[in-house]
Amino acid sequence: MKKGLTIVLAVVCTCLFLTSCGCDHEWEEATCQAPKTCSKCGKTADDKLGDHQWKDATCTEAKTCKLCGERTGEALGHTPGEWTETQPASCSQEGSKESTCTVCGARIPKIIPKLDHTLADWEIQTPATYSDAGTRIQKCTVCGQIINSESYNMTEEEKNQWLKGNCQKYSFEQIARNPSEYNGKYAVFTGEVVQVMAGYGYDTLRVNITKQGTYSTYWTDTIYVKNYAKSSTRVLEDDVITMYGQLKGETSYESVLGSTVTLPQFDAYIVEIQ
């Protein structure tokens, strides 16, 4: 009897061993299309849930199965009623408005884009000079913000008007004694041309700028001039000219006798022959 029981137990254990897959199952829950299934070995357990039981789509959720949670299609989206402005838009900030969904009653907020700026006329921020560009800006007439900025240059006529209006008179003693102090300043000089040297792009002049004598007039005190003036009238020696331009410190050159000569330098942009 005991021997028979041992045989039966052995057979049962063998059957259990043969039917077991030895897998540490990781189950995926059953859906309407598939039973509960092990993701490792593919063994199934429970049956599938059955046919889908669909719940209609709403404003915020797609059509959904009540059994397995599967979704299909898209949410319907809200149907807004009348809009109410909650914050007016301006050119400096966005506005807002809101409505109520006529289907589900949810609040629907919406952003109102910023308004376009209203541009004023151009205004000068940094005035242009004879040699340097200026800057001008356009502001919004509503919020005052700078919308556009650009550089600009004077026309030739404006340059000449500006130059004549901003040049100062200096004595030879001032510019010769302290050339660095007057470097870059706009100046006007009248004098007699004592030498003309033709060059590429400009002529070089030596001009005496201090008028001497009461009954018999003569000129002294020489400056070194680069003549950039755009004129069809050629400057010659002994001409008396009025020059508008910019002081450039001093310059040195070697004379025909081999000595070094140092003179105040002046760049002339307008030259008028007297």
URSUL-V859087 format. One record per pair of residues at least 6 apart in sequence whose C-alpha atoms are under 7 Angstrom apart, sorted by sequence separation. I is the first residue (numbers start at 1). J is the second residue. D is the distance in Angstrom with one decimal. If there is no record, write none. Layout:
BEGIN
I&J&D, I&J&D
END
This chain:
BEGIN
30&36&4.0, 37&43&5.6, 38&44&6.4, 57&63&4.0, 64&70&5.6, 65&71&6.5, 89&95&3.7, 100&106&5.6, 101&107&6.5, 128&134&3.7, 139&145&5.4, 140&146&6.6, 197&203&5.8, 198&204&6.3, 211&217&6.9, 212&218&5.2, 254&260&4.5, 255&261&6.5, 29&36&4.8, 37&44&4.4, 56&63&4.9, 57&64&7.0, 64&71&4.5, 88&95&4.7, 100&107&4.7, 101&108&6.8, 127&134&4.8, 139&146&4.3, 140&147&6.6, 175&182&6.3, 196&203&7.0, 197&204&5.0, 211&218&6.0, 212&219&5.6, 253&260&5.7, 254&261&6.0, 28&36&5.7, 29&37&6.8, 36&44&5.5, 37&45&6.4, 55&63&5.8, 56&64&6.8, 63&71&5.6, 64&72&6.6, 87&95&4.8, 88&96&6.6, 99&107&6.0, 100&108&5.7, 126&134&5.1, 127&135&6.6, 138&146&5.8, 139&147&5.4, 196&204&6.0, 197&205&6.3, 211&219&4.6, 252&260&6.5, 253&261&5.4, 27&36&6.6, 28&37&5.3, 35&44&6.3, 36&45&5.3, 54&63&6.7, 55&64&5.2, 62&71&6.0, 63&72&5.4, 87&96&4.9, 98&107&7.0, 99&108&5.1, 126&135&5.0, 137&146&6.7, 138&147&5.7, 196&205&4.7, 210&219&5.4, 211&220&6.6, 252&261&5.4, 253&262&6.6, 27&37&5.5, 28&38&6.0, 35&45&6.7, 36&46&5.2, 54&64&5.6, 55&65&5.9, 62&72&6.1, 63&73&6.4, 86&96&5.5, 87&97&6.7, 98&108&5.4, 99&109&6.6, 125&135&5.5, 126&136&6.7, 138&148&5.1, 195&205&5.6, 196&206&6.8, 209&219&6.4, 210&220&5.1, 252&262&4.2, 27&38&4.4, 28&39&6.5, 35&46&5.5, 36&47&6.6, 54&65&4.4, 55&66&6.4, 62&73&5.8, 85&96&6.1, 86&97&5.0, 98&109&4.3, 124&135&6.3, 125&136&5.0, 137&148&5.6, 138&149&6.5, 195&206&5.1, 208&219&5.5, 209&220&6.3, 210&221&5.8, 251&262&5.6, 252&263&6.4, 26&38&5.2, 27&39&6.2, 35&47&4.4, 36&48&6.9, 53&65&5.2, 54&66&6.0, 62&74&4.5, 85&97&4.1, 86&98&7.0, 97&109&6.0, 98&110&5.9, 124&136&4.3, 125&137&6.4, 137&149&4.4, 193&205&6.8, 194&206&5.6, 208&220&4.9, 209&221&5.8, 250&262&6.8, 251&263&5.6, 25&38&5.6, 26&39&5.8, 35&48&3.9, 52&65&5.7, 53&66&5.5, 62&75&4.1, 84&97&5.4, 85&98&6.5, 97&110&5.4, 123&136&5.4, 124&137&6.5, 136&149&5.8, 137&150&6.6, 193&206&6.1, 194&207&5.6, 208&221&5.0, 209&222&6.4, 250&263&5.5, 251&264&6.3, 26&40&6.5, 34&48&4.9, 53&67&6.3, 61&75&4.6, 83&97&6.4, 84&98&5.4, 96&110&5.7, 97&111&6.5, 122&136&6.3, 123&137&5.5, 136&150&5.7, 193&207&4.4, 194&208&7.0, 208&222&4.2, 250&264&4.1, 251&265&5.8, 25&40&6.6, 33&48&6.0, 52&67&6.6, 60&75&5.2, 83&98&5.5, 84&99&6.3, 96&111&4.5, 122&137&5.5, 123&138&6.4, 135&150&5.6, 136&151&6.3, 192&207&5.5, 193&208&6.5, 207&222&5.3, 208&223&6.4, 249&264&5.9, 250&265&4.7, 32&48&5.4, 59&75&5.5, 60&76&6.7, 83&99&4.7, 95&111&5.9, 96&112&5.1, 122&138&4.9, 135&151&4.3, 191&207&6.0, 192&208&5.3, 206&222&6.2, 207&223&5.5, 249&265&5.7, 31&48&5.5, 32&49&4.6, 58&75&5.8, 59&76&4.6, 60&77&6.0, 82&99&5.9, 94&111&6.8, 95&112&4.6, 121&138&6.2, 134&151&5.5, 135&152&5.9, 170&187&7.0, 191&208&5.3, 192&209&6.6, 206&223&5.8, 207&224&6.7, 248&265&5.2, 30&48&5.3, 31&49&5.4, 32&50&4.8, 57&75&5.8, 58&76&5.7, 59&77&4.3, 81&99&5.8, 94&112&5.7, 95&113&6.5, 120&138&5.9, 133&151&6.2, 134&152&5.4, 168&186&6.4, 169&187&5.7, 191&209&4.1, 206&224&5.0, 247&265&6.1, 248&266&5.6, 30&49&6.3, 32&51&5.7, 57&76&6.5, 59&78&5.1, 80&99&5.7, 81&100&5.6, 94&113&5.2, 95&114&6.9, 119&138&6.4, 120&139&5.7, 133&152&5.5, 134&153&6.4, 167&186&4.7, 168&187&4.6, 169&188&5.4, 190&209&5.8, 191&210&6.8, 205&224&6.1, 206&225&6.0, 247&266&4.5, 248&267&6.9, 32&52&6.0, 80&100&5.6, 81&101&6.0, 94&114&4.6, 119&139&5.9, 120&140&5.9, 133&153&4.9, 166&186&6.7, 167&187&4.2, 168&188&5.8, 169&189&6.7, 189&209&6.5, 205&225&4.9, 246&266&5.8, 247&267&6.3, 80&101&4.5, 81&102&5.9, 93&114&5.7, 119&140&4.7, 120&141&5.7, 167&188&5.5, 204&225&5.7, 205&226&6.4, 245&266&7.0, 246&267&5.3, 79&101&5.0, 80&102&6.1, 92&114&6.7, 118&140&5.1, 119&141&6.1, 204&226&4.8, 205&227&7.0, 245&267&5.5, 246&268&6.7, 78&101&5.5, 79&102&5.7, 89&112&6.2, 91&114&5.2, 117&140&5.6, 118&141&5.7, 203&226&6.0, 204&227&6.0, 245&268&4.4, 79&103&6.5, 89&113&6.7, 90&114&5.5, 91&115&4.4, 118&142&6.6, 202&226&6.4, 203&227&5.2, 244&268&5.6, 245&269&5.1, 89&114&5.5, 90&115&5.2, 91&116&5.6, 128&153&6.2, 202&227&5.4, 243&268&5.8, 244&269&5.9, 245&270&6.7, 89&115&6.4, 91&117&5.4, 128&154&6.6, 202&228&5.2, 244&270&5.1, 192&219&6.5, 243&270&5.7, 244&271&6.5, 243&271&4.6, 130&159&5.2, 242&271&5.8, 243&272&6.5, 241&271&6.5, 242&272&5.2, 241&272&5.5, 242&273&6.5, 130&162&6.8, 241&273&4.4, 130&163&6.4, 240&273&6.1, 241&274&5.4, 239&273&6.8, 240&274&5.5, 32&68&6.2, 31&68&5.3, 224&263&5.9, 228&267&7.0, 229&268&6.3, 196&236&6.5, 223&263&5.5, 224&264&6.0, 225&265&5.9, 226&266&6.4, 227&267&6.2, 228&268&5.7, 229&269&4.4, 196&237&6.2, 223&264&5.2, 224&265&4.8, 225&266&4.8, 226&267&4.8, 227&268&4.9, 228&269&5.1, 229&270&4.9, 195&237&5.5, 223&265&6.1, 224&266&6.2, 225&267&5.7, 226&268&6.0, 227&269&6.7, 229&271&6.0, 194&237&5.3, 225&268&6.7, 193&237&5.0, 194&238&5.9, 193&238&5.0, 192&238&5.8, 193&239&5.4, 192&239&5.7, 193&240&6.3, 192&240&4.4, 172&221&6.6, 191&240&5.5, 192&241&6.4, 191&241&5.7, 92&143&6.8, 190&241&5.6, 191&242&6.6, 190&242&4.2, 189&242&5.7, 190&243&6.2, 189&243&5.3, 188&243&5.5, 189&244&6.8, 188&244&4.6, 187&244&6.0, 188&245&6.5, 187&245&5.6, 186&245&5.6, 187&246&5.7, 186&246&4.3, 187&247&6.8, 185&246&5.6, 186&247&6.3, 184&246&5.8, 185&247&5.6, 184&247&5.3, 183&247&5.3, 184&248&5.8, 182&247&6.6, 183&248&4.9, 183&249&4.7, 182&249&6.9, 180&249&5.4, 179&249&4.7, 179&250&6.2, 167&244&6.7, 164&244&6.7, 163&244&6.9, 179&264&6.7, 176&264&5.8, 175&264&6.5
END
